[in-house]
């Protein structure tokens, strides 16, 4: 048996008045590849040949150590250094196409109350701001995590079983079922599928302190 911890961007905040979708959009930013924004962008995996850089628009007020502006996790060099020895895993440099000088503090609901912005979805609101990277002294390098895709590697194993992962608060979240096995995670300790990243738990614990659970859902299961 292996303990597996799965991570995905938090997209359902239930009845929370402190964190809404606009705060999620500003925390994670918005990613695109080949001119298509998430969720329509092509996903880069170790098991395919997509290697065009992810292009990200985000606020410069914060650069989270781990974020998810598109389907895959994006991390700073500090987190990259921790994970880069857990093969097979690689990193693709991220291109920051805009660093905007606007921030919405947690719990600020003016976006929803202002008629000028209330009709925009949270991503449209973020994208309307101009590039202002000159306003920020330190802009870190960001890296997209490249990992194998579960569907591509699963056929190698004959001991797969269905395991349910639940993301979100009880009553507000969503269940996903995947066919996985302990032997799969022995060979591939980090894999991805459906904008979810699965870690063998001892690897997840190396970066757990960098995961902001206000903006990520985390689910652990024995496999």
C-alpha positions as CSV (number, residue, x, y, z in Angstrom):
1,X,0.0,0.0,0.0
2,X,1.1,3.5,-0.8
3,X,-0.3,6.8,0.5
4,X,-1.0,9.1,-2.4
5,X,-1.7,12.8,-2.1
6,X,-3.5,14.6,-5.0
7,X,-3.6,18.3,-5.5
8,X,-5.8,20.5,-7.7
9,X,-6.7,24.2,-7.9
10,X,-9.6,25.0,-5.6
11,X,-12.5,26.0,-7.8
12,X,-15.4,25.7,-5.4
13,X,-15.4,27.8,-2.3
14,X,-18.8,26.7,-1.0
15,X,-20.3,29.4,1.2
16,X,-17.0,31.1,1.9
17,X,-17.2,34.9,1.9
18,X,-13.4,35.3,2.4
19,X,-12.2,33.6,-0.8
20,X,-14.2,33.8,-4.1
21,X,-13.3,32.9,-7.7
22,X,-11.8,36.3,-8.3
23,X,-9.3,35.8,-5.5
24,X,-8.5,32.4,-7.0
25,X,-7.9,33.9,-10.4
26,X,-5.6,36.6,-8.9
27,X,-3.7,34.0,-6.8
28,X,-3.1,31.5,-9.6
29,X,-3.0,33.8,-12.6
30,X,-4.2,32.8,-16.0
31,X,-2.2,30.5,-18.3
32,X,-2.3,30.0,-22.1
33,X,-0.5,27.9,-24.6
34,X,-0.6,28.4,-28.4
35,X,-3.0,31.4,-27.9
36,X,-5.6,29.2,-26.1
37,X,-6.3,30.0,-22.4
38,X,-7.0,27.4,-19.8
39,X,-9.1,25.2,-19.9
40,X,-8.6,25.0,-23.7
41,X,-4.8,25.1,-23.8
42,X,-2.8,22.0,-24.8
43,X,-1.3,20.3,-21.7
44,X,2.4,19.5,-21.8
45,X,3.3,16.1,-20.3
46,X,6.5,14.0,-20.3
47,X,4.5,11.5,-22.3
48,X,3.6,13.8,-25.2
49,X,5.6,16.2,-27.4
50,X,4.1,19.5,-26.4
51,X,6.9,21.8,-25.3
52,X,5.7,25.3,-26.1
53,X,6.1,27.4,-22.9
54,X,3.0,28.3,-20.9
55,X,2.3,32.0,-21.1
56,X,1.0,33.4,-17.8
57,X,-0.7,36.7,-16.8
58,X,-0.6,37.3,-13.0
59,X,-0.4,40.0,-10.4
60,X,3.0,41.0,-9.2
61,X,1.8,41.5,-5.6
62,X,2.6,37.9,-4.8
63,X,4.3,35.0,-6.5
64,X,3.1,31.9,-4.8
65,X,5.7,29.1,-4.5
66,X,3.1,26.8,-6.1
67,X,0.2,27.9,-8.3
68,X,-1.9,26.5,-11.1
69,X,-2.7,29.0,-13.8
70,X,-3.5,26.2,-16.2
71,X,-3.7,22.5,-16.2
72,X,-0.3,21.8,-14.6
73,X,1.3,23.1,-11.5
74,X,3.7,26.0,-11.7
75,X,6.5,26.5,-9.2
76,X,9.3,28.8,-8.2
77,X,12.9,27.8,-8.5
78,X,12.9,26.9,-4.7
79,X,10.3,24.2,-5.3
80,X,11.9,23.1,-8.5
81,X,15.1,22.5,-6.7
82,X,13.3,20.2,-4.2
83,X,11.4,18.2,-6.9
84,X,14.0,18.0,-9.7
85,X,15.6,14.8,-8.4
86,X,12.3,12.8,-8.2
87,X,12.5,11.3,-11.6
88,X,10.8,11.1,-14.0
89,X,10.0,14.8,-13.8
90,X,11.2,17.8,-15.8
91,X,10.4,21.6,-15.8
92,X,9.4,23.9,-18.6
93,X,10.2,27.6,-18.2
94,X,7.1,29.8,-17.9
95,X,6.8,33.1,-19.9
96,X,5.2,35.9,-18.0
97,X,3.3,37.8,-20.7
98,X,1.8,40.3,-18.1
99,X,2.6,41.2,-14.6
100,X,-0.2,43.4,-13.5
101,X,-0.1,46.0,-10.8
102,X,-3.5,45.2,-9.2
103,X,-4.4,43.1,-6.3
104,X,-7.7,42.1,-4.5
105,X,-7.1,41.4,-0.8
106,X,-8.7,38.3,0.5
107,X,-12.3,39.1,1.5
108,X,-12.6,42.2,-0.6
109,X,-15.9,41.9,-2.5
110,X,-15.8,45.2,-4.4
111,X,-15.3,43.3,-7.7
112,X,-18.7,41.8,-7.3
113,X,-20.5,45.0,-6.1
114,X,-19.2,47.4,-8.8
115,X,-21.5,47.4,-11.9
116,X,-18.4,48.1,-14.1
117,X,-16.8,44.7,-13.1
118,X,-19.7,42.6,-11.9
119,X,-20.5,41.3,-15.4
120,X,-16.9,40.2,-16.1
121,X,-15.8,36.8,-15.1
122,X,-12.8,36.7,-12.8
123,X,-10.3,35.9,-15.6
124,X,-11.6,38.7,-17.8
125,X,-11.2,41.1,-15.0
126,X,-7.6,40.0,-14.5
127,X,-6.7,40.1,-18.2
128,X,-7.9,43.7,-18.7
129,X,-5.0,45.2,-16.8
130,X,-1.8,46.4,-18.6
131,X,1.6,44.9,-18.2
132,X,3.3,46.8,-15.3
133,X,6.3,44.6,-14.6
134,X,8.5,47.7,-14.3
135,X,6.6,48.4,-11.0
136,X,8.1,45.3,-9.4
137,X,11.8,45.0,-8.4
138,X,11.9,41.2,-8.0
139,X,10.1,38.9,-10.5
140,X,11.1,35.2,-9.9
141,X,11.6,32.6,-12.5
142,X,8.6,30.3,-12.8
143,X,8.5,26.7,-14.0
144,X,5.8,24.4,-15.2
145,X,6.0,20.9,-13.8
146,X,6.3,18.3,-16.5
147,X,5.1,14.8,-15.4
148,X,3.8,11.7,-17.0
149,X,0.1,11.5,-17.9
150,X,-1.7,8.8,-16.0
151,X,-3.6,7.6,-19.1
152,X,-0.4,7.1,-20.9
153,X,1.5,5.1,-18.3
154,X,-1.4,3.1,-16.7
155,X,-1.4,0.4,-19.5
156,X,2.0,-0.7,-18.2
157,X,0.4,-2.1,-15.0
158,X,-1.9,-5.1,-14.5
159,X,-2.7,-4.4,-10.8
160,X,-4.8,-1.2,-11.3
161,X,-7.8,-0.6,-9.0
162,X,-10.3,2.2,-8.9
163,X,-9.7,4.8,-6.3
164,X,-11.9,7.8,-5.5
165,X,-10.5,11.2,-4.8
166,X,-12.7,14.0,-3.4
167,X,-11.8,17.6,-3.8
168,X,-13.5,20.4,-1.9
169,X,-15.5,20.9,1.2
170,X,-18.1,18.2,2.0
171,X,-21.3,18.9,0.1
172,X,-19.6,21.4,-2.2
173,X,-16.7,19.4,-3.7
174,X,-16.5,16.8,-6.5
175,X,-15.4,13.2,-6.7
176,X,-13.1,11.8,-9.3
177,X,-12.3,8.1,-9.8
178,X,-9.0,6.9,-11.3
179,X,-7.5,3.5,-11.9
180,X,-4.1,3.4,-10.1
181,X,-1.9,1.1,-8.2
182,X,1.0,1.1,-5.7
183,X,3.4,-0.3,-8.3
184,X,2.4,2.5,-10.7
185,X,3.4,5.1,-8.1
186,X,6.7,3.2,-7.3
187,X,7.8,3.8,-10.9
188,X,6.1,7.2,-11.4
189,X,6.0,9.0,-8.1
190,X,4.4,12.2,-9.6
191,X,1.8,11.9,-12.4
192,X,-1.0,14.1,-13.7
193,X,-4.5,13.8,-15.1
194,X,-7.5,16.1,-15.5
195,X,-5.7,19.1,-13.9
196,X,-4.9,17.0,-10.9
197,X,-1.3,16.2,-9.8
198,X,-0.8,13.0,-7.8
199,X,2.2,12.6,-5.5
200,X,3.5,9.7,-3.6
201,X,3.0,11.2,-0.2
202,X,6.6,11.3,1.0
203,X,7.4,13.4,-2.0
204,X,4.3,15.7,-1.4
205,X,5.5,16.2,2.2
206,X,8.7,17.8,0.8
207,X,6.6,20.7,-0.7
208,X,3.5,20.6,1.5
209,X,4.5,23.8,3.3
210,X,4.4,25.6,-0.1
211,X,0.8,24.6,-0.9
212,X,-1.7,27.2,0.1
213,X,-4.8,25.2,1.0
214,X,-7.0,28.3,0.7
215,X,-6.4,28.0,-3.0
216,X,-5.8,24.3,-3.5
217,X,-7.8,21.2,-2.7
218,X,-5.7,18.3,-1.3
219,X,-6.9,14.7,-0.9
220,X,-4.9,11.7,0.3
221,X,-5.8,8.1,-0.3
222,X,-4.3,4.7,0.4
223,X,-3.6,2.9,-2.9
